[in-house]
């Protein structure tokens, strides 16, 4: 159960962190383009150094980040709660009666059939 919580948290917060990094990457790209444009102009303008209050991310970005996180967490939870996998056993490589090498492989474990009463 605790593993399910950790994996679900990872798949929920992982995409949110990825969206956060993408948002900051676009911010840095916009700043870099603005600085490049300012260097080209070379005008002597008065620079306003008054601090401005930064706005929060847009509503669309918040909805997209939450939706991506919920979808990834749901898919991880669904994968962890899927039915039992087929039990397999490994047969190591060996040499048969004719001297040929048989490579190792996984085969399904045969379950004995229960007799019907």
C-alpha positions as CSV (number, residue, x, y, z in Angstrom):
1,X,0.0,0.0,0.0
2,X,2.8,2.4,0.9
3,X,4.4,1.6,-2.4
4,X,1.2,2.6,-4.2
5,X,1.2,5.9,-2.4
6,X,4.8,6.6,-3.3
7,X,4.4,5.6,-7.0
8,X,1.2,7.6,-7.3
9,X,2.8,10.7,-5.7
10,X,5.8,10.3,-8.1
11,X,3.5,10.1,-11.1
12,X,1.4,13.0,-9.9
13,X,4.1,15.5,-8.9
14,X,6.6,14.4,-11.6
15,X,4.6,15.9,-14.5
16,X,3.8,18.9,-12.4
17,X,7.5,19.5,-11.9
18,X,8.1,18.9,-15.6
19,X,5.5,21.6,-16.5
20,X,7.1,23.9,-14.0
21,X,10.5,23.5,-15.6
22,X,9.0,24.0,-19.1
23,X,7.3,27.2,-17.9
24,X,10.6,28.6,-16.5
25,X,12.4,27.5,-19.7
26,X,10.0,29.6,-21.8
27,X,10.4,32.5,-19.3
28,X,14.2,32.3,-19.8
29,X,13.8,32.2,-23.6
30,X,11.6,35.3,-23.5
31,X,14.1,37.1,-21.3
32,X,17.0,36.1,-23.6
33,X,15.1,37.3,-26.7
34,X,14.3,40.6,-25.0
35,X,17.9,41.2,-24.0
36,X,19.1,40.3,-27.5
37,X,16.6,42.8,-29.0
38,X,17.7,45.5,-26.5
39,X,21.4,45.0,-27.4
40,X,20.5,45.5,-31.1
41,X,18.6,48.7,-30.5
42,X,21.4,50.4,-28.5
43,X,19.1,53.4,-27.7
44,X,19.7,55.4,-24.6
45,X,16.3,55.1,-23.0
46,X,15.4,55.8,-19.4
47,X,15.3,52.4,-17.7
48,X,12.5,52.0,-15.2
49,X,13.8,50.0,-12.2
50,X,10.6,50.1,-10.3
51,X,9.8,46.6,-9.1
52,X,6.7,45.1,-10.6
53,X,4.6,42.5,-9.0
54,X,4.8,39.2,-10.9
55,X,1.5,37.6,-11.8
56,X,0.7,33.9,-11.1
57,X,0.7,31.4,-13.9
58,X,-2.3,31.5,-16.1
59,X,-5.4,29.5,-15.4
60,X,-4.9,27.4,-18.5
61,X,-1.4,26.4,-17.4
62,X,-2.7,25.4,-13.9
63,X,-5.5,23.3,-15.3
64,X,-3.1,21.6,-17.8
65,X,-0.5,20.8,-15.0
66,X,-3.2,19.3,-12.8
67,X,-4.8,17.3,-15.6
68,X,-1.4,15.9,-16.7
69,X,-0.6,14.9,-13.1
70,X,-4.0,13.3,-12.5
71,X,-3.8,11.3,-15.7
72,X,-0.3,10.1,-15.0
73,X,-1.2,9.2,-11.4
74,X,-4.3,7.3,-12.6
75,X,-2.4,5.3,-15.2
76,X,0.3,4.4,-12.6
77,X,-2.4,3.3,-10.1
78,X,-4.2,1.3,-12.8
79,X,-1.0,-0.5,-13.8
80,X,-0.2,-1.3,-10.2
81,X,-3.7,-2.7,-9.5
82,X,-3.9,-4.8,-12.7
83,X,-4.5,-8.5,-12.4
84,X,-1.8,-11.0,-11.5
85,X,0.7,-11.6,-14.1
86,X,1.3,-15.0,-15.5
87,X,3.8,-16.9,-13.4
88,X,6.9,-17.8,-15.3
89,X,9.9,-19.9,-14.5
90,X,13.3,-19.7,-16.0
91,X,14.9,-22.8,-17.7
92,X,18.6,-22.2,-17.9
93,X,20.6,-23.0,-21.0
94,X,21.5,-26.6,-21.3
95,X,22.8,-29.3,-23.8
96,X,20.2,-31.8,-25.1
97,X,20.7,-35.5,-25.8
98,X,22.1,-34.7,-29.3
99,X,24.8,-32.3,-28.0
100,X,23.0,-29.1,-29.2
101,X,23.0,-26.0,-26.9
102,X,19.5,-25.0,-26.0
103,X,19.3,-21.3,-24.9
104,X,17.7,-20.4,-21.6
105,X,14.1,-19.2,-21.7
106,X,11.1,-18.3,-19.6
107,X,8.1,-20.6,-19.7
108,X,4.8,-20.3,-18.0
109,X,4.3,-22.5,-14.9
110,X,1.8,-25.1,-15.6
111,X,-0.8,-25.3,-12.9
112,X,-2.2,-28.7,-12.2
113,X,-5.8,-29.0,-13.1
114,X,-8.1,-29.8,-10.2
115,X,-10.4,-32.8,-10.8
116,X,-14.1,-31.9,-11.0
117,X,-16.3,-33.6,-8.4
